[in-house]
Amino acid sequence: MSWFNYYGLIIVVLILVPNIIYSVKKKDEFINSNNKILNVLEQIGRYGSITFMIFNIPYTYFGFFFKSGLMTYLIINGVLLFSYEIIWIVCWDKNEKFKAYSLSIIPSAIFVLSGILILNIPLMVVASIFALSHITISIKSIKKY
């Protein structure tokens, strides 16, 4: 991979499509935390992860560190994305703990694991921020179900 990660772009699009459709159809169902700092951290992590999944910054990105790295990257992300899409479909109209946990943990795992597998330091940092804040907000929203 060079400075542009085509696989990362496809992954990001596949994560965003159900979120965009859901936000258009069910505008009132998105829950934000009352904690402004947590919301800001989540947005920094989200947009940073999206950016660094697609763009590799020279000298902060080192590529795969083992022989079958690309295949591992594609298989892990493929399984996680497939699971993510299936959960969106199955749980579309449900408000339950499983949906909240799954739809926050899976994209977080995709971003963190992608950062580790391609040794992308900025992605690892912002993905960790996203994971911690996004999962925390989801856990807090579960109490409302």
N, C-alpha and C positions, 0 to 999 in steps of 0.2 A: 504494500500500500504506500502511496505517496502522501502528499499533503491533503488530498481529498479522498475520503473513505466512502466509496459507493455503497458498500455493504451497510455501513453506518447510516447512510441516508435512507436506504430501504427500511432498515429497522425502525428508525425514527418515524417515518411515514406510517408504518404499520401500527406503531404505538399511538400515534396522533389521530388516525382516522376514526376509530370508535369513540374517542374522547370528544372530537369535534361534532360528530353526529349526535352523541348523547347530550352535549351542551346546547345544541340547537333545539333538539326536541324536548329536553327537560331542563330548561333554564333555571328553574327554582330549586332544583335538587342538589346543586353543588354546595357543599358545606365548607366554609373557611373557618379556621381557628380564630378565636378572639384575641389570640396572642399575635400582635403585629410583627414582632421579631421573628417568630416561627414562620409566619407567612412570607416575610421577606427572604428568609433563609431558603424556604422551599422554592421560591421563584428564582433566586440566584442559582440554586442547585439544578432546577428544571432547565432553565435556558442555557446554563453552562454545560449541562450534560448533552443537551440537544446539539449545541455548537461543537463541542469536542468529540461527539460521536461522528460528526461529519468532517470536521477539519482537524488535521494533525499539525500541530505547531512544531516546526523544526527545533531540535535539541531538547524537546520535552516529550517526544514520542520516539520509542525505540523499536517498535514492531514486535512480532512474535518471538518468544524466547525459546521455543522448542520446535522440533521438526514438523510436527503435524498441527501447528498452532492455528493456521487458517481453518483447517477442517474442524478442529475442536471449537473454534469461535463460531463457525457457521452452525454446527450441530447444537451446541448449547443455546445459542440465540434462537435457532429455529424451534427447538422444543419449548423454550420459554415463550416465544411469540405465539406459537400455536396454542399453548395453554391459555395465554392472555386473551386471545381472540375468542376461544371457546367459552371462557368464563364470562366475557362480555355478552356473548349470545345467550347463554343459558341463564344468566342472572340479570338480564336487561331490566326487567320490571321489578326486581326484588331489592329490598333494602335489608340486608342481613350482614352479619359479621363476616361470613366467608367471602362475600363480594368485596367488602371494604378492605379486609386483609389482603386478599389475593391481588386486587387491582392496585394496591400500593406496593406490595412486596415484589411482585414480578417485574415491573419496570425498573424498580430500584436495583434488583438483582442483575437485570440486563445491563444497566449502565455501569455498575460496580465491576461485574465480571468482565465486561468488554474492556474497561480501563486496565484491569489486571492482565488480561490475555494479550493486549497489544502494547502493554507497558506505556500507556499514555498517562503521564503524571497529572496534567490538569484535569483530565476526565476522572481519574481516581479521586481527586480532591473534591470536585464539585458533585460527583455522583454520591460520595459519602455524605456530603451536606444534604443533598436531595433525599437520600434514603432515610436518614435520621429524621428530618423534618417532615417528610411526606408520610412516613409510617406513623409518626407521633400524631400528626393531624388526623389520620385515619382512625387511630385507636381512640382518640378523643371523640370523634364523630360517632363511633360505634355506640357509645353510651346513650346516644339520642335515638337509637333503634329500639 
